[in-house]
Amino acid sequence: MIAKETSTAWWLLLAAWLVALVSSLAVLFVGEVMGQTPCVLCWFQRAFMFPLAVILALACYRSDFAVWLYAVPLAAIGALIALWHTLLYVGLIPEPIVPCSATGPSCAGDNMTILGGLPLPLLAFIAFSSIIVLLVIVRQNQRLPS
């Protein structure tokens, strides 16, 4: 039974790492290949996603199921930034997208959407939230010392 719990936790940890890795590679593709310069809020989101890809990879390699202790705070801060950015993007916060101004890079254009109109900040929020959910499940599957 313990081996099954450990196996499940490891697969969930791997899934969290894959979300972080794919997210990191996707924003690098958008920035470097497609030539879309990220705005300030996008940079802040990257600052929290890139370390998650490294931390979660190491946690998978070492089967470190206590990674949630330091990965969840990173993902939570990134999720809050992405949520704020999404709310600015869709106009639910009555403030113009200041970091995405006309003088610098902008996330307000149609070229910053993917998959039929999903804005990149929303996808970042979904990625951070997915990582948090997966790590919370890893924590719940983790065997506590008796």
Backbone as CSV, one residue per row, in Angstrom:
resi,resn,N_x,N_y,N_z,CA_x,CA_y,CA_z,C_x,C_y,C_z
1,MET,0.820,-1.186,0.000,0.000,0.000,0.000,0.869,1.257,0.000
2,ILE,1.950,1.244,0.767,2.836,2.397,0.822,3.474,2.629,-0.547
3,ALA,3.866,1.563,-1.226,4.486,1.702,-2.540,3.516,2.328,-3.533
4,LYS,2.233,1.959,-3.450,1.236,2.530,-4.356,1.056,4.016,-4.080
5,GLU,1.003,4.415,-2.798,0.877,5.824,-2.446,2.075,6.617,-2.943
6,THR,3.270,6.044,-2.788,4.484,6.704,-3.255,4.483,6.817,-4.766
7,SER,4.055,5.764,-5.448,3.989,5.791,-6.904,3.009,6.847,-7.390
8,THR,1.850,6.921,-6.765,0.849,7.928,-7.136,1.384,9.326,-6.906
9,ALA,2.006,9.540,-5.760,2.576,10.853,-5.451,3.645,11.229,-6.463
10,TRP,4.466,10.255,-6.872,5.524,10.557,-7.831,4.930,10.952,-9.188
11,TRP,3.894,10.268,-9.632,3.267,10.600,-10.915,2.608,11.979,-10.869
12,LEU,2.028,12.307,-9.728,1.451,13.643,-9.574,2.534,14.714,-9.573
13,LEU,3.638,14.413,-8.927,4.778,15.326,-8.919,5.324,15.500,-10.333
14,LEU,5.404,14.415,-11.076,5.841,14.485,-12.467,4.886,15.343,-13.294
15,ALA,3.588,15.192,-13.053,2.602,16.001,-13.780,2.778,17.479,-13.466
16,ALA,3.037,17.813,-12.202,3.272,19.212,-11.824,4.508,19.750,-12.527
17,TRP,5.560,18.934,-12.578,6.776,19.359,-13.276,6.515,19.569,-14.765
18,LEU,5.753,18.670,-15.378,5.453,18.810,-16.805,4.658,20.080,-17.088
19,VAL,3.736,20.437,-16.203,2.991,21.691,-16.364,3.956,22.867,-16.320
20,ALA,4.867,22.865,-15.342,5.846,23.956,-15.221,6.791,23.983,-16.416
21,LEU,7.230,22.814,-16.870,8.148,22.745,-18.006,7.486,23.225,-19.293
22,VAL,6.292,22.723,-19.579,5.583,23.123,-20.799,5.272,24.624,-20.765
23,SER,4.874,25.123,-19.602,4.594,26.559,-19.469,5.850,27.386,-19.730
24,SER,6.950,26.967,-19.162,8.213,27.690,-19.351,8.655,27.657,-20.815
25,LEU,8.572,26.483,-21.422,8.959,26.371,-22.828,8.014,27.167,-23.734
26,ALA,6.733,27.193,-23.385,5.757,27.929,-24.198,6.043,29.425,-24.183
27,VAL,6.335,29.981,-22.994,6.597,31.423,-22.964,7.933,31.755,-23.615
28,LEU,8.878,30.838,-23.551,10.130,31.058,-24.279,9.884,31.028,-25.783
29,PHE,9.019,30.137,-26.234,8.668,30.077,-27.655,7.977,31.370,-28.094
30,VAL,7.011,31.823,-27.292,6.292,33.057,-27.631,7.251,34.238,-27.681
31,GLY,8.160,34.292,-26.732,9.082,35.421,-26.676,10.208,35.352,-27.679
32,GLU,10.854,34.200,-27.776,12.059,34.100,-28.590,11.784,33.733,-30.046
33,VAL,10.832,32.869,-30.294,10.554,32.435,-31.667,9.534,33.356,-32.334
34,MET,8.448,33.646,-31.601,7.412,34.495,-32.180,7.743,35.978,-32.054
35,GLY,8.732,36.315,-31.243,9.174,37.694,-31.117,8.274,38.595,-30.300
36,GLN,7.417,38.030,-29.460,6.523,38.830,-28.625,7.239,39.178,-27.321
37,THR,7.539,40.445,-27.133,8.199,40.888,-25.916,7.198,40.872,-24.764
38,PRO,7.552,40.246,-23.637,6.615,40.185,-22.519,6.504,41.530,-21.799
39,CYS,5.318,41.777,-21.254,5.108,42.981,-20.456,5.658,42.745,-19.047
40,VAL,5.550,43.740,-18.202,6.088,43.652,-16.842,5.421,42.526,-16.051
41,LEU,4.099,42.430,-16.112,3.412,41.378,-15.366,3.764,39.989,-15.900
42,CYS,3.969,39.880,-17.205,4.396,38.600,-17.778,5.780,38.217,-17.251
43,TRP,6.661,39.195,-17.118,8.002,38.928,-16.572,7.905,38.426,-15.140
44,PHE,7.036,39.041,-14.337,6.878,38.594,-12.962,6.361,37.155,-12.912
45,GLN,5.424,36.822,-13.797,4.909,35.456,-13.837,6.011,34.477,-14.224
46,ARG,6.840,34.865,-15.181,7.972,34.018,-15.572,8.934,33.821,-14.411
47,ALA,9.125,34.874,-13.626,10.056,34.799,-12.495,9.619,33.762,-11.474
48,PHE,8.344,33.426,-11.454,7.859,32.395,-10.536,7.699,31.038,-11.215
49,MET,7.501,31.001,-12.536,7.322,29.721,-13.226,8.661,29.039,-13.518
50,PHE,9.656,29.800,-13.966,10.942,29.194,-14.329,11.575,28.424,-13.166
51,PRO,11.613,28.993,-11.942,12.187,28.210,-10.841,11.371,26.957,-10.513
52,LEU,10.065,27.016,-10.725,9.238,25.833,-10.472,9.643,24.678,-11.380
53,ALA,9.979,24.979,-12.630,10.395,23.917,-13.551,11.662,23.229,-13.047
54,VAL,12.574,23.985,-12.489,13.825,23.418,-11.976,13.582,22.687,-10.655
55,ILE,12.886,23.335,-9.730,12.634,22.749,-8.409,11.849,21.447,-8.523
56,LEU,10.815,21.446,-9.357,9.993,20.243,-9.492,10.740,19.124,-10.218
57,ALA,11.634,19.476,-11.142,12.459,18.456,-11.799,13.367,17.777,-10.778
58,LEU,13.993,18.569,-9.937,14.855,17.995,-8.891,14.052,17.158,-7.911
59,ALA,12.852,17.621,-7.583,12.001,16.873,-6.659,11.596,15.525,-7.267
60,CYS,11.312,15.508,-8.561,10.988,14.238,-9.228,12.187,13.297,-9.195
61,TYR,13.342,13.830,-9.503,14.557,13.013,-9.544,14.857,12.401,-8.173
62,ARG,14.648,13.183,-7.136,14.956,12.731,-5.773,13.747,12.119,-5.057
63,SER,12.596,12.087,-5.718,11.340,11.644,-5.088,11.099,12.403,-3.787
64,ASP,11.283,13.714,-3.868,11.121,14.600,-2.709,9.675,15.083,-2.659
65,PHE,8.848,14.388,-1.902,7.436,14.717,-1.834,7.152,15.885,-0.896
66,ALA,8.174,16.344,-0.199,8.022,17.528,0.651,8.257,18.815,-0.137
67,VAL,8.406,18.702,-1.438,8.645,19.867,-2.293,7.504,20.874,-2.204
68,TRP,6.338,20.409,-1.844,5.182,21.314,-1.754,5.454,22.449,-0.782
69,LEU,6.311,22.222,0.214,6.613,23.257,1.205,7.180,24.525,0.578
70,TYR,7.997,24.373,-0.433,8.598,25.545,-1.061,8.098,25.809,-2.471
71,ALA,7.441,24.851,-3.091,6.920,25.072,-4.434,5.539,25.716,-4.424
72,VAL,4.705,25.355,-3.456,3.360,25.938,-3.398,3.414,27.457,-3.184
73,PRO,4.262,27.979,-2.287,4.321,29.445,-2.168,4.734,30.140,-3.467
74,LEU,5.697,29.559,-4.188,6.088,30.136,-5.482,4.912,30.131,-6.454
75,ALA,4.231,28.998,-6.533,3.095,28.881,-7.449,1.949,29.795,-7.029
76,ALA,1.739,29.948,-5.734,0.647,30.802,-5.249,0.902,32.269,-5.587
77,ILE,2.122,32.716,-5.404,2.443,34.108,-5.752,2.301,34.309,-7.260
78,GLY,2.804,33.352,-8.037,2.651,33.435,-9.492,1.200,33.433,-9.912
79,ALA,0.386,32.616,-9.238,-1.046,32.557,-9.557,-1.733,33.884,-9.245
80,LEU,-1.361,34.507,-8.141,-1.959,35.805,-7.792,-1.598,36.872,-8.831
81,ILE,-0.360,36.870,-9.264,0.053,37.831,-10.305,-0.700,37.553,-11.603
82,ALA,-0.800,36.269,-11.971,-1.505,35.898,-13.199,-3.000,36.226,-13.104
83,LEU,-3.584,36.023,-11.932,-4.997,36.364,-11.747,-5.203,37.869,-11.891
84,TRP,-4.352,38.648,-11.251,-4.424,40.109,-11.365,-4.301,40.525,-12.836
85,HIS,-3.335,39.935,-13.530,-3.101,40.243,-14.938,-4.317,39.866,-15.784
86,THR,-4.916,38.713,-15.495,-6.103,38.272,-16.229,-7.273,39.214,-15.999
87,LEU,-7.476,39.605,-14.742,-8.570,40.522,-14.438,-8.365,41.883,-15.096
88,LEU,-7.131,42.331,-15.171,-6.836,43.560,-15.908,-7.123,43.375,-17.399
89,TYR,-6.707,42.229,-17.912,-6.864,41.934,-19.340,-8.328,41.933,-19.762
90,VAL,-9.184,41.277,-18.982,-10.593,41.172,-19.367,-11.411,42.383,-18.939
91,GLY,-10.799,43.286,-18.198,-11.478,44.519,-17.824,-12.321,44.442,-16.579
92,LEU,-12.180,43.399,-15.777,-12.946,43.296,-14.541,-12.401,44.223,-13.457
93,ILE,-11.162,44.582,-13.580,-10.578,45.583,-12.698,-10.585,46.884,-13.491
94,PRO,-11.272,47.894,-12.987,-11.439,49.136,-13.760,-10.166,49.988,-13.793
95,GLU,-9.124,49.402,-14.325,-7.850,50.097,-14.454,-7.258,49.666,-15.794
96,PRO,-6.697,50.596,-16.551,-6.076,50.174,-17.808,-4.884,49.262,-17.522
97,ILE,-4.553,48.444,-18.487,-3.404,47.556,-18.323,-2.144,48.406,-18.414
98,VAL,-1.766,48.980,-17.294,-0.620,49.882,-17.260,0.676,49.187,-17.658
99,PRO,0.976,47.987,-17.123,2.217,47.337,-17.551,2.214,46.978,-19.031
100,CYS,1.047,46.885,-19.626,0.925,46.549,-21.040,0.538,47.814,-21.807
101,SER,1.330,48.833,-21.684,0.973,50.127,-22.266,1.376,50.219,-23.731
102,ALA,0.952,51.294,-24.348,1.265,51.517,-25.761,2.745,51.829,-25.959
103,THR,3.427,52.287,-24.917,4.844,52.621,-25.056,5.735,51.394,-24.953
104,GLY,5.220,50.296,-24.409,6.010,49.080,-24.265,5.252,47.888,-24.816
105,PRO,5.696,46.697,-24.464,4.996,45.495,-24.909,3.567,45.446,-24.378
106,SER,2.678,44.866,-25.151,1.281,44.823,-24.754,0.738,43.406,-24.838
107,CYS,-0.039,43.050,-23.835,-0.745,41.761,-23.832,-2.184,41.936,-24.289
108,ALA,-2.570,43.152,-24.631,-3.956,43.439,-24.954,-4.331,43.054,-26.383
109,GLY,-3.384,42.742,-27.223,-3.683,42.440,-28.617,-4.127,41.007,-28.837
110,ASP,-4.706,40.769,-29.993,-5.158,39.426,-30.345,-4.001,38.452,-30.519
111,ASN,-2.788,38.986,-30.800,-1.646,38.095,-30.990,-1.148,37.511,-29.668
112,MET,-1.731,37.915,-28.552,-1.349,37.368,-27.251,-2.416,36.409,-26.718
113,THR,-3.141,35.807,-27.651,-4.100,34.766,-27.290,-3.704,33.481,-27.993
114,ILE,-4.213,32.392,-27.498,-3.899,31.090,-28.079,-5.121,30.191,-27.898
115,LEU,-5.195,29.132,-28.623,-6.276,28.149,-28.505,-7.651,28.774,-28.661
116,GLY,-7.797,29.590,-29.657,-9.097,30.166,-29.950,-9.496,31.346,-29.088
117,GLY,-8.538,32.078,-28.603,-8.860,33.296,-27.882,-8.550,33.311,-26.396
118,LEU,-7.905,32.273,-25.884,-7.528,32.283,-24.468,-6.319,33.198,-24.272
119,PRO,-6.441,34.204,-23.413,-5.303,35.102,-23.194,-4.187,34.387,-22.421
120,LEU,-2.963,34.742,-22.731,-1.818,34.121,-22.075,-1.838,34.281,-20.555
121,PRO,-2.249,35.438,-20.000,-2.307,35.525,-18.537,-3.270,34.508,-17.915
122,LEU,-4.383,34.221,-18.581,-5.318,33.219,-18.078,-4.682,31.838,-18.111
123,LEU,-3.953,31.537,-19.174,-3.271,30.248,-19.248,-2.217,30.120,-18.155
124,ALA,-1.533,31.218,-17.850,-0.556,31.195,-16.760,-1.257,30.920,-15.434
125,PHE,-2.410,31.554,-15.225,-3.169,31.321,-13.995,-3.596,29.855,-13.897
126,ILE,-4.051,29.290,-14.996,-4.457,27.880,-15.016,-3.259,26.980,-14.711
127,ALA,-2.099,27.301,-15.279,-0.899,26.495,-15.035,-0.479,26.557,-13.569
128,PHE,-0.409,27.767,-13.005,-0.038,27.899,-11.591,-1.050,27.177,-10.703
129,SER,-2.325,27.339,-11.003,-3.367,26.689,-10.199,-3.271,25.171,-10.299
130,SER,-2.991,24.666,-11.488,-2.838,23.216,-11.675,-1.673,22.686,-10.850
131,ILE,-0.578,23.414,-10.850,0.588,22.998,-10.067,0.226,22.960,-8.577
132,ILE,-0.484,23.980,-8.113,-0.883,24.017,-6.703,-1.766,22.824,-6.368
133,VAL,-2.762,22.556,-7.194,-3.675,21.431,-6.945,-2.907,20.113,-6.934
134,LEU,-2.042,19.910,-7.900,-1.263,18.670,-7.956,-0.379,18.510,-6.724
135,LEU,0.255,19.596,-6.285,1.129,19.507,-5.113,0.348,19.304,-3.825
136,VAL,-0.848,19.858,-3.748,-1.693,19.607,-2.570,-2.100,18.137,-2.527
137,ILE,-2.395,17.564,-3.680,-2.731,16.136,-3.727,-1.504,15.293,-3.368
138,VAL,-0.316,15.707,-3.841,0.919,15.012,-3.451,1.055,15.040,-1.939
139,ARG,0.797,16.184,-1.359,0.889,16.327,0.102,-0.104,15.397,0.804
140,GLN,-1.305,15.301,0.266,-2.308,14.432,0.879,-1.952,12.959,0.730
141,ASN,-1.261,12.616,-0.363,-0.862,11.209,-0.583,0.418,10.857,0.157
142,GLN,1.079,11.868,0.677,2.341,11.645,1.378,2.063,10.948,2.709
143,ARG,2.802,9.900,2.980,2.619,9.182,4.237,3.247,9.995,5.363
144,LEU,2.438,10.287,6.358,2.923,11.032,7.512,3.624,10.085,8.486
145,PRO,4.717,10.541,9.095,5.396,9.676,10.071,4.506,9.409,11.277
146,SER,4.556,8.184,11.779,3.705,7.840,12.920,4.404,8.039,14.243
